[in-house]
Amino acid sequence: MTEQELDKQLGTGVFAPVYFLYGEEPFLVERAANRIMERVVDPAMKDFNLNIYYGSDCKGTEILDTSQTLPMFAERRVVLVRRAEGLPAATQEGLLPYLANPCPETCLIFAAGKPDLRRKFFAELKKQPGSLEFKKLYENKLSPFISSEAARHGKRIDSAGAELLAFLVGNNLQALSSQVEKAAIFVGSRPAVTVDDLRTIVSQSKEFSAFELARFMGEKNLAKALATLESMLMNGEEAPMILGALASHFRRIWRIRELLDQKLPAAEIGKQLKIHQFFLSDQVTQAKKYTTLELEALFERLYRGDLAVKTGSASATVLQGVVYDACSGTLR
């Protein structure tokens, strides 16, 4: 089953007796489980027809007894087992016969992160028509995810806005969804969310501060980079997060620098690296300010800085040193 097939099925009102929702995206797993619960169980009857268990904290007999109990004053009940990968081996064994003959009046949902699919129980679950895996979303899938989140709120986000949000927040889907919801509320009746809207919404966030720091360092603007860093430290932002954001930014700048050295035009660089035109000129300008040797030295500096802060060195001193070296041309 795909996510689109699940949406279509829920829309028809025909539900599978067993669902197996699993994968590396807990936000999507949880949301799919919630969508099933919302469609199957009348909110007014949740106290009677919704039971939630946790894998390592429940017995198979509890799940079986509840799943085989007829719903009260409704067509179906939902039994949700969260963290199903934690079900003890004996419990898994005891549930196997139910999978072969599930109760049609029950939607039994197993939600899991990384289950051992070699085990017989999970292998049988995977064969169920209601089995759906949510794989990790990589960088090139974040913009479509953001656009689909906007559509859920009846809004559009242009590709530049989606790329900005993906760059600032990364692949934390919960945080991305939250920012899109804020944007939808912020624009009110307007149908589209612009880049300027998103800049306003996230301008006070830690992610935006890291974005600004990376940009000023890319421009070798020492004064603004140090001022931004000081503000971030005063706001309690942690050194590993700052160093990670810088590494992410300069990884792309390094790749642009390499393509510039190959004499590729900016438009081709943007196409190869899938950089939106809105950001391309600025990032190419930053890449032109560094040589590949400087970028190699910067990454060595970032690596040593990460080790230093993790072994007790003063974060402010380490970060100030990284910023100074990057902006003042002392990278060797």
C-alpha positions in Angstrom: 0.0 0.0 0.0 1.1 3.5 -0.7 0.2 6.7 1.2 -2.0 7.8 -1.7 -3.8 4.4 -1.7 -4.3 4.8 2.1 -5.9 8.2 1.6 -8.1 6.8 -1.2 -9.2 3.9 1.0 -10.0 6.1 4.0 -12.1 8.3 1.7 -14.3 5.4 0.6 -15.0 4.3 4.2 -13.8 0.8 3.6 -11.1 -0.1 6.1 -8.6 -2.9 6.5 -8.9 -5.0 9.6 -5.1 -4.8 10.2 -2.7 -1.9 9.4 1.1 -2.1 9.7 2.6 1.4 9.7 6.3 1.5 10.0 9.5 3.2 8.9 12.1 5.8 9.6 9.7 8.8 9.6 7.9 8.7 12.9 6.0 11.9 12.1 4.4 10.2 9.1 3.8 6.9 10.9 2.0 8.7 13.7 0.0 10.9 11.4 -1.2 8.0 9.3 -2.3 6.2 12.5 -4.2 9.3 13.6 -5.9 9.6 10.2 -7.1 6.1 10.4 -8.4 6.6 14.0 -10.2 9.8 13.0 -12.0 8.2 10.1 -12.9 4.9 11.9 -13.9 6.1 15.4 -16.6 8.7 16.1 -15.0 11.2 18.5 -18.0 11.0 20.8 -17.4 7.2 21.1 -13.6 7.1 21.6 -13.9 6.2 25.3 -15.7 3.0 24.2 -14.1 2.1 20.9 -10.5 3.2 21.0 -7.7 1.3 22.9 -4.1 2.2 22.8 -1.2 0.0 23.9 2.6 0.2 23.9 4.6 -2.7 22.6 6.9 -3.4 25.5 4.2 -2.6 28.1 1.4 -4.8 27.1 0.5 -8.5 26.8 -0.7 -10.3 23.7 -3.8 -11.4 25.5 -4.8 -7.8 26.1 -4.5 -6.9 22.4 -6.3 -10.1 21.4 -9.2 -9.7 23.9 -9.8 -6.1 22.9 -9.5 -6.8 19.2 -12.1 -9.5 19.5 -14.5 -7.4 21.5 -17.4 -6.0 19.4 -17.6 -2.2 19.3 -20.2 -0.4 21.4 -22.9 1.5 19.5 -20.6 1.7 16.4 -19.6 -0.3 13.4 -15.9 -0.6 14.4 -13.4 -0.2 17.1 -9.7 0.8 16.8 -6.9 -0.9 18.7 -3.6 0.9 18.3 -0.3 -0.7 19.3 2.4 2.0 19.3 6.1 1.1 19.4 5.2 -2.3 18.1 8.8 -3.2 17.5 9.0 -3.6 21.2 6.5 -6.4 21.4 8.1 -9.4 23.3 8.7 -12.6 21.2 6.0 -14.5 23.1 3.5 -11.8 22.4 4.4 -11.7 18.7 3.9 -15.5 18.6 0.5 -15.3 20.3 -0.8 -12.7 17.8 0.1 -14.6 14.7 -3.2 -16.6 14.5 -5.2 -13.4 14.7 -3.4 -12.0 11.6 -4.7 -15.0 9.6 -8.3 -14.4 10.8 -8.8 -10.8 12.0 -12.0 -9.5 13.4 -13.8 -7.5 10.7 -15.3 -5.1 13.2 -11.9 -4.0 14.4 -9.1 -1.9 12.9 -5.9 -3.2 14.6 -3.0 -0.8 13.9 0.6 -1.7 14.6 2.8 1.4 14.5 6.6 0.8 14.5 9.9 2.5 13.9 12.4 0.0 12.7 10.9 -3.5 13.3 13.0 -6.6 12.6 11.3 -7.7 9.4 13.1 -11.0 9.6 11.0 -12.1 12.5 7.9 -14.1 11.4 5.4 -11.8 13.1 6.6 -8.7 11.3 7.1 -10.6 8.0 3.4 -11.7 8.2 2.4 -8.1 9.1 4.2 -6.8 6.0 2.0 -9.1 3.9 -1.2 -7.5 5.1 -3.0 -5.3 2.6 -2.8 -2.5 5.1 1.0 -2.5 5.3 2.7 0.8 4.6 6.3 1.8 5.0 7.4 5.5 5.5 10.9 5.8 4.3 13.3 8.6 5.3 12.8 11.7 3.2 16.0 12.9 1.6 16.8 16.5 0.8 15.3 16.3 -2.7 12.0 15.2 -1.3 11.6 18.0 1.2 10.2 20.6 -1.1 7.4 18.3 -2.4 6.6 17.5 1.2 6.4 21.2 2.1 4.2 21.9 -0.9 1.8 19.0 0.1 1.7 20.3 3.7 0.7 23.7 2.4 -2.0 22.1 0.2 -3.5 20.5 3.4 -4.1 24.1 4.6 -5.4 25.2 1.2 -2.3 27.2 0.4 0.5 27.3 -2.1 4.2 27.7 -1.4 6.4 28.5 -4.4 9.5 26.5 -5.0 11.8 29.2 -3.6 9.9 29.3 -0.4 9.9 25.6 -0.1 13.6 25.4 -0.7 14.3 28.2 1.9 12.2 26.3 4.5 13.9 23.0 3.7 17.3 24.6 4.0 16.5 26.3 7.3 14.7 23.4 9.1 16.2 20.4 7.4 14.5 17.0 7.4 12.6 17.4 10.7 9.2 16.8 9.3 7.4 17.7 12.5 9.2 21.1 12.5 8.5 21.6 8.8 4.8 20.8 9.2 4.6 23.2 12.2 6.3 26.1 10.2 3.9 25.5 7.2 0.9 25.7 9.6 2.3 28.9 11.0 2.7 30.3 7.5 -0.9 29.3 6.5 -2.2 31.2 9.6 0.1 34.2 9.0 -1.1 34.8 5.4 -4.7 34.6 6.3 -7.0 34.6 3.3 -4.1 34.9 0.8 -3.8 31.7 -1.3 0.0 31.7 -1.5 2.9 31.8 0.9 5.9 33.8 -0.3 9.6 33.7 0.5 9.2 37.0 2.4 6.3 35.5 4.5 8.6 32.6 5.5 11.5 34.9 6.3 9.2 36.9 8.6 7.9 33.7 10.3 11.2 32.1 10.9 13.4 35.2 11.4 13.4 34.6 15.2 14.2 30.9 14.9 17.4 29.2 15.7 17.5 27.8 12.1 17.3 31.3 10.6 20.1 32.6 12.9 22.3 29.7 11.7 21.3 30.5 8.1 22.3 34.2 8.6 25.6 33.2 10.2 26.5 30.9 7.4 25.6 33.6 4.8 27.8 36.2 6.5 30.7 33.8 6.7 30.2 32.9 3.1 30.4 36.6 2.2 33.5 36.8 4.5 31.8 39.6 6.4 33.6 39.2 9.7 31.8 42.0 11.6 28.3 40.7 10.9 29.2 37.1 11.3 30.7 37.7 14.8 27.7 39.9 15.8 25.3 37.1 14.6 27.3 34.5 16.5 27.3 36.6 19.7 23.5 36.9 19.5 23.1 33.2 19.0 25.2 32.3 22.0 23.4 34.9 24.1 20.1 33.1 23.2 21.5 29.8 24.4 22.0 28.1 21.0 24.3 25.1 21.3 27.7 24.9 19.5 27.1 21.4 17.9 24.0 22.7 16.2 25.8 25.8 15.0 28.7 23.8 13.7 26.4 21.3 12.0 24.5 24.1 10.2 27.8 25.6 9.0 29.0 22.2 7.7 25.7 21.8 5.8 26.0 25.2 4.2 29.6 25.1 3.2 29.3 21.5 1.9 27.1 23.1 -0.9 29.5 26.1 -1.3 32.4 23.6 -1.8 30.5 21.7 -4.4 29.7 25.0 -6.2 33.4 26.0 -6.1 34.4 22.7 -7.7 31.9 23.2 -10.5 33.1 26.8 -11.0 36.6 25.4 -11.3 35.3 23.2 -14.1 34.1 26.3 -15.9 30.5 25.4 -15.6 28.1 28.4 -16.0 25.9 29.3 -13.0 22.7 28.1 -14.7 24.2 24.6 -15.2 25.5 24.6 -11.6 22.0 25.4 -10.4 20.6 22.6 -12.5 23.1 20.0 -11.4 22.8 20.8 -7.7 19.1 21.6 -7.8 19.5 25.1 -6.4 16.6 27.4 -6.9 17.3 30.5 -9.0 16.3 32.6 -6.0 19.4 31.4 -4.0 21.8 30.6 -6.9 23.4 34.0 -7.5 24.1 34.6 -3.8 25.7 31.1 -3.3 27.8 31.3 -6.4 29.1 34.7 -5.1 30.0 33.1 -1.8 31.8 30.2 -3.5 33.9 32.6 -5.6 35.2 34.1 -2.3 36.8 30.8 -1.3 39.3 28.5 -3.0 39.0 24.7 -2.7 42.0 24.7 -0.4 40.4 27.2 1.9 37.2 25.2 2.0 39.1 22.0 2.7 40.8 23.8 5.6 37.5 25.2 6.8 36.0 21.7 7.1 39.1 20.6 9.0 38.5 23.6 11.3 34.9 22.7 11.7 35.8 19.1 12.6 38.4 20.1 15.1 35.9 22.6 16.6 33.3 20.0 17.0 35.7 17.7 18.8 36.8 20.6 21.0 33.3 21.6 22.2 32.4 18.0 22.8 35.5 17.5 25.0 34.9 20.6 27.2 36.5 23.5 25.4 34.7 26.9 25.7 32.1 27.0 22.9 32.3 30.7 22.4 36.1 30.7 22.0 36.0 27.8 19.5 33.2 29.2 17.4 34.7 32.7 17.3 38.0 31.1 16.1 36.2 29.3 13.3 34.4 32.5 12.2 37.5 34.6 12.3 39.6 32.1 10.3 36.8 31.7 7.7 36.3 35.4 7.2 39.8 36.8 7.6 41.6 34.7 5.0 43.7 32.8 7.5 42.6 29.3 6.6 45.5 27.1 5.7 
